[in-house]
Every structure is written in structure tokens, then in C-alpha cells.
Amino acid sequence: QQQVKQSPQSLIVQKGGIPIINCAYENTAFDYFPWYQQFPGKGPALLIAIRPDVSEKKEGRFTISFNKSAKQFSLHIMDSQPGDSATYFCAASIGSGGYQKVTFGIGTKLQVIP
Amino acid sequence: KAGVTQTPRYLIKTRGQQVTLSCSPISGHRSVSWYQQTPGQGLQFLFEYFSETQRNKGNFPGRFSGRQFSNSRSEMNVSTLELGDSALYLCASSLTGGSTYEQYFGPGTRLTVT
């Protein structure tokens, strides 16, 4: 059962464009929504994260938009650069018994062409 | 501070064999989680260890097992390997989990089963 649905699975944009990656979740108990960036040959690295009481969060060129009523959240990359080419994973987690169980989306392979 | 290290980085095994993968978390981190990453399934949670105890487990068969030592280092074992076990195995460490669950991933072990 895929609890976090991520789309698209691949995305090609030109340098300077604004790629948008969308995720949808089903379980309203999720209370933490991180995004990870993964380069080939490396493990995923935490990029930015949001909690459901906030509708938007920006860190540099990366912005998360969160729609609690629609159970959707998305990642926008402003002024995208070829160095942003990577696979991006959204995730959702639930606090349970003092720790969190994390569910990942399928991933989006982003290519930014010069 | 050193990051999460995983050994070996690459491994080739034959069907029916068993394999042990190792993960050293960031110093001071007590939680270690293991994930299987494949192109079709994304990141699938295997299990999490905290203070030498498995406190969360994903939906994988009993052939997949793990343990954690008193220094927080963790090992994952897969017995009776199948072709479908070929994947990138990632471990991630975090301080304790809790309400700010930030995971730091290692580079992974690429397992190929022939």
C-alpha cells in the first residue's frame, strides 16, 4: 500500500525553470513531511521539511507548499540549475511512541538542462 | 563530524548465499534505520534499531534481519539470497527519532545477486 504518492517520476526542465514535484498522502496522522535529494552514488540528504501547521516554507531556492485539507504537498525549485539534477523523494512520518516511522514517495528524477 | 559509513560499498553474491552489511552511525546517534532502494519500489523501510532493540519493522520476509551493538553500530543480514534482493541498501541514523526526526543517510551498499 503506497501511502505517499509522488509525481511525476521524471522531469526535464531548462535552466532557470521552476520544476514542481507533487506528493499526496492518505493518512491524516502524518505530522512531518521532509524532502530528500539524492545524487548518483550517494545516499539521500535532507533538503527541507515542513509540519502540517504551516502552509509554506522556503529555504534558499527550495519551497514546500502544503495543503492540509487536500492532503497534498509540493516542492518548487526556483531558478533551477544543472547542479539540481538529482532524484527527489518526498516523505511523511508519524510520531509514535516517541519515534517516527517514515514512508517515502517513489522518487522524481529531475534533469535540468543548460 | 564524520557521516554515516556503510561497508562494503559493493557486493556480488550468488543466489542462496547469505550476506551481512554494516553501518556505523554518526557519533552520538542512537537510532539506525535500514532501507532497501530499488528503481521500481523506491525506498522501502526494513527496520529500525534504537539502543540495541528493534522497535519498528517493515514488511519484509524473515530472511532479512538486523541487530545493533552497544556502540550503536548496526548490521543487517539477508539469508538465502534471491535475485530480487538486488538493490541499494541504505542505512540512516538519527539522534533519537522523537518529534524532530532528521535522518542522515549513508552512501549505501550496492548488492547484486546473480
Interface residues (C-beta under 8 A of the other chain):
Chain A: Y32 P34 Y36 G41 K42 G43 P44 A45 L46 A49 F89 S93 G95 G97 G98 Y99 Q100 K101 V102 T103 F104 G105 I106 G107
Chain B: V4 S31 S33 Y35 Q41 G42 L43 Q44 F45 E48 F50 R55 N56 L90 A92 T96 G97 G98 S99 T100 Y101 E102 Q103 Y104 F105 G106 P107 G108
